């Protein structure tokens, strides 16, 4: 069975045939079903008019549940990444104490501050799937060797920040 059809049949009152008709009408997600509303669902052949409100209610619950899970997941990722950034900042300050007062050291500090700002914005972003993907990408980019010099640390932090820039609210 098609995974999309299987997902749509999770709605009470929607079987395989009705789920196929939903898909054919372009209602291939719970969000689209909610957007279509009662008027959009009435146009689908074979739907019980008395079941429309129940289907809409269930679809909106599914959307809310998914949004809550995405929000929770992105907040967890952001907090994990924030802790890693703090660890990196402490490590860099301890390893490169006197060098941090130089030009590159100041740039590293600036990158760290920008990353923290982008993490704050990621928790308020609208597209939650995009946020989670961006946070995962940023986490992958935040791999700093213990032997790396200050320039390499800055380059790594810059890549991390750029991954976060793609998901922030204002660019």
Buried (B, 14 or more C-beta within 10 A) or exposed (E): EEEBBEBBBEBEBBEEEBBBBBBEBEBBBBBBBBEBEEEBBEEBEEBEEEBBEBBBEBBBEBBEEBEEEBBEBBBEBBEEBBEBBEEBBEEBBEBBEEBBEEEBBEBBBEBBEBBBEBBEBBBEBEEBEBBBBBBEBBBEBBEBEEEBEBEEBBBBBBBBBBBBBBBBEEE
